[in-house]
Each structure stands twice: as C-alpha cells, then as structure tokens.
Amino acid sequence: MKTVHPNVALRTLVIGANGGIGKQVVELALEAGHNVTAMLRDPVKLVMTHANLQIVKGDVMRPETLEEHMEGKDVIISALGTNTITKPTILYSEGNKNLLKAMQKKNVRRAFFISASALEISPVLPFYVRFAEKYIVQKILRHMYDDLRIMERLIKESNTEWTIMRPPRLTNKPATGEYRFAINSFLKNCLSISRSDLAHFMINNITNEATYQTTIEIGY
C-alpha cells in the first residue's frame, strides 16, 4: 500500500499536542503544509511558532472545551497519553468518547487514535517476546490496557473514518520514513518504532481510504 499525499492543506486538530507523539505530529503536519490547531490543557507548555499553527486550550475530560476547536476540521489526531501508567485511568476511554461525541456534533469524520501493540499477544512474535508481553508488559500496564480496550471498542462502534494505531515500544529517534506496517493483522517482529515515524505514517495517510476503519501495527 502506498501512502497518499493530499494535494491541499488540511485543517488538522492535534489532541495532546505537548506529548511525545503529539509534538511530532504537529511538526510533521506543519512541514507537510497543513493548517494545525494544537490543543492542550496548558497552551504555554507547547513552545512552538508557525504561521499555520494555532495553539488552543482544551481538555478531553471537559467535553464543553472540545466542540469550538473542531469547527471545520478535516482530521483529528488524538495523541493522548498519561504518566500514571501503573494506576487506574479513564483518560483513553472517556477522553476519546468525549472526542467522538464532539466529532459527531461537528460532522468531523476522519480521526487517528493511539493504542498499543501488546494489547493483543501477536502470534508472529518470537516466543520470548510473547512471554514478556503476556507476563510482564500486560501485568505492569494492566490498568492502561484495560482502558485502551474500552477505548478501541468505543471507536470501532462509531461511524467515523477511524484508524487505530498500535505501536510497539516507542523511541525518540528521528523520522526515517522507512518502516513496516500491517493492516488488521499482526506485523512480524514488531518490536519498536520512533514517535516521529509513527507521526510520519499518520500524516502521510490522512486521506488514504485503505486505512479507514482499520487497526494498524507499525514497526521497523
């Protein structure tokens, strides 16, 4: 499958724009010529300026702050994340539930959401990796994964043109544009991907209908 580059600037809303993935999405979207609205709870935390960038205040856990920023948008990229990975959370499920409701009200159809590859144990990974994911990763991150499972169900029940990204271990290496991915299936030896290349895939496949309503594993 080839990436699809839109010929026009798209009006893009990035949720969680000050996070590791969110910042990369904002930067690459601007490089691609899109008009970007970066939404975060504390706008001063995103130190970035660009003629096509608007930084706004909003919180997915406060639905009333969402709708005004969705007006006229072509795509939403939800890059939500939490540092409390070992404690119960409803950020992914409730946050994206609020996001989906706001999208419906504002007639925004296209969106990307971030999940995790270890949510399901891949049968094509080496035995030792499957063992580690099941008995270590899923145990340590059980609260986050429980919430991600609810999130994925809510997304899949929606009538949006969604894409759920399931990255493996994330790194801070620069974008290469060289990676593999699997649509609605498992990717062999899917062990790591940089946040920048994850962002690269999303920005370069915004209008790619082959990724609509699909779950995608991505890795090197």
C-alpha positions in Angstrom: 0.0 0.0 0.0 1.4 3.4 -0.9 1.0 6.5 1.2 -1.4 9.0 -0.1 -0.3 12.7 0.0 -3.2 15.2 -0.2 -2.8 18.0 -2.7 -4.4 20.5 -0.4 -3.7 21.8 3.1 -5.9 20.0 5.6 -7.3 21.6 8.7 -5.8 19.3 11.4 -6.6 19.2 15.1 -4.0 17.6 17.3 -5.1 16.5 20.8 -2.4 16.1 23.4 0.0 18.3 21.3 2.6 18.7 24.0 3.2 14.9 24.4 6.0 12.9 22.7 3.8 11.8 19.8 1.7 14.9 19.7 4.7 17.2 19.2 6.0 15.1 16.3 2.5 15.2 14.7 2.4 18.9 14.9 5.8 19.4 13.5 5.4 17.0 10.6 1.9 18.3 9.8 3.3 21.8 9.5 6.1 20.6 7.3 3.6 18.9 5.1 1.8 22.3 4.6 -1.3 21.6 6.8 -3.0 24.1 9.0 -2.7 22.8 12.5 -4.6 23.5 15.7 -2.7 22.2 18.7 -5.0 21.6 21.7 -3.6 21.0 25.2 -4.7 21.7 28.7 -1.9 24.3 29.3 -1.1 26.0 26.0 2.1 27.6 27.4 3.7 24.2 27.5 4.0 24.0 23.7 6.8 26.3 22.8 6.4 26.5 19.0 5.5 29.2 16.5 4.5 28.9 12.9 2.2 30.8 10.5 -0.1 27.8 10.1 -0.2 26.9 13.8 -2.8 27.8 16.3 -2.3 26.7 19.9 -5.5 26.5 22.0 -6.7 25.4 25.4 -8.8 22.3 25.8 -9.3 19.2 27.8 -10.9 15.9 26.5 -12.2 15.3 30.0 -14.1 18.5 29.8 -16.4 18.0 26.7 -17.5 21.6 26.7 -14.0 22.7 25.7 -13.8 20.5 22.6 -16.5 21.5 20.1 -15.4 25.0 19.3 -12.0 23.7 18.2 -13.5 21.1 15.9 -15.3 23.6 13.7 -14.4 23.0 10.1 -11.6 20.5 10.8 -10.7 17.8 8.2 -8.9 15.4 10.6 -8.4 14.8 14.3 -5.3 13.1 15.6 -5.7 12.0 19.2 -2.3 11.6 20.8 -3.5 11.3 24.4 -1.1 9.9 27.0 -0.7 9.7 30.8 2.3 9.3 33.0 0.4 7.3 35.6 0.7 4.1 33.7 0.5 1.8 36.8 -2.7 3.3 38.2 -6.3 3.1 37.0 -7.2 5.6 34.3 -10.2 6.5 32.2 -8.3 9.1 30.1 -8.3 7.0 26.9 -11.8 5.6 27.1 -13.7 8.7 28.5 -11.4 11.2 26.7 -11.8 9.7 23.3 -15.5 9.0 24.0 -16.0 12.7 24.5 -13.9 13.4 21.4 -16.1 11.1 19.3 -19.3 12.8 20.5 -17.8 16.2 19.6 -16.8 14.9 16.2 -20.3 13.7 15.6 -21.8 17.1 16.6 -19.4 19.0 14.3 -19.6 16.5 11.5 -15.9 15.6 11.5 -15.3 12.2 10.1 -11.6 11.4 10.0 -9.5 10.6 13.1 -6.5 8.7 14.3 -6.2 7.2 17.7 -3.1 5.7 19.6 -3.4 2.3 21.2 -0.7 -0.3 21.8 0.6 -3.4 20.0 0.8 -5.6 23.1 -2.9 -5.2 23.7 -3.2 -8.5 21.9 -0.4 -11.0 22.0 0.9 -11.3 18.4 1.2 -15.0 17.3 4.0 -14.0 14.9 6.4 -12.6 17.5 9.2 -14.8 18.9 8.2 -16.9 21.9 10.3 -14.9 24.4 8.7 -11.6 23.3 5.2 -13.1 23.6 6.1 -14.4 27.1 7.3 -10.9 28.1 4.3 -9.2 26.8 1.8 -11.5 28.5 3.5 -11.9 31.9 5.4 -8.7 32.2 4.1 -5.9 30.0 0.4 -6.7 30.3 0.7 -7.1 34.1 2.6 -3.9 34.7 0.4 -1.8 32.3 -2.9 -3.7 33.0 -4.8 -0.5 34.1 -3.8 1.4 30.9 -4.5 -1.7 28.7 -7.9 -2.2 30.3 -8.8 1.4 29.4 -7.4 1.1 25.9 -9.6 -2.0 25.3 -12.6 0.0 26.2 -11.4 2.9 24.0 -10.9 0.6 21.0 -14.4 -0.8 21.4 -15.9 2.7 21.5 -14.0 3.8 18.4 -15.0 0.7 16.5 -18.6 1.2 17.3 -18.5 4.7 16.0 -19.4 5.7 12.4 -16.3 7.7 11.9 -13.4 7.1 9.5 -11.1 6.0 12.3 -7.7 4.5 12.3 -6.3 2.9 15.4 -2.5 2.8 15.6 -1.0 0.0 17.6 2.7 0.9 18.0 5.2 -1.3 20.0 8.0 0.2 22.1 8.3 3.9 21.3 11.7 5.6 20.9 12.7 9.2 20.4 14.8 8.7 17.3 14.3 11.0 14.3 11.9 10.1 11.5 13.2 7.9 8.7 10.1 7.2 6.7 11.3 3.6 6.5 9.1 1.2 8.4 6.7 -1.7 8.0 3.0 -1.9 8.9 0.2 -4.4 8.9 -3.5 -3.6 8.4 -5.9 -5.5 10.6 -3.3 -8.2 11.2 -0.1 -8.7 13.1 3.3 -7.5 12.0 6.2 -9.9 12.2 9.0 -8.8 14.6 7.1 -5.6 15.5 9.4 -4.5 18.3 9.9 -0.8 18.1 9.1 2.4 16.3 10.0 6.1 16.8 7.4 8.6 17.8 8.4 10.6 14.8 7.9 7.7 12.3 4.6 6.9 13.9 3.6 10.5 13.3 5.0 10.3 9.8 2.7 7.4 9.0 -0.4 9.2 10.2 0.4 12.5 8.4 1.1 10.6 5.2 -2.0 8.5 5.3 -4.7 11.0 6.4 -6.6 10.6 3.1 -5.7 7.0 2.4 -9.0 5.2 2.4 -7.3 1.8 2.8 -6.6 2.8 6.4 -10.2 3.9 7.2 -11.8 1.8 10.0 -8.7 -0.3 10.4 -6.2 -1.3 13.1 -2.6 -0.9 12.2 0.6 -2.3 13.7 3.7 -0.4 12.8 7.4 -1.1 13.4 10.9 -1.3 11.8 
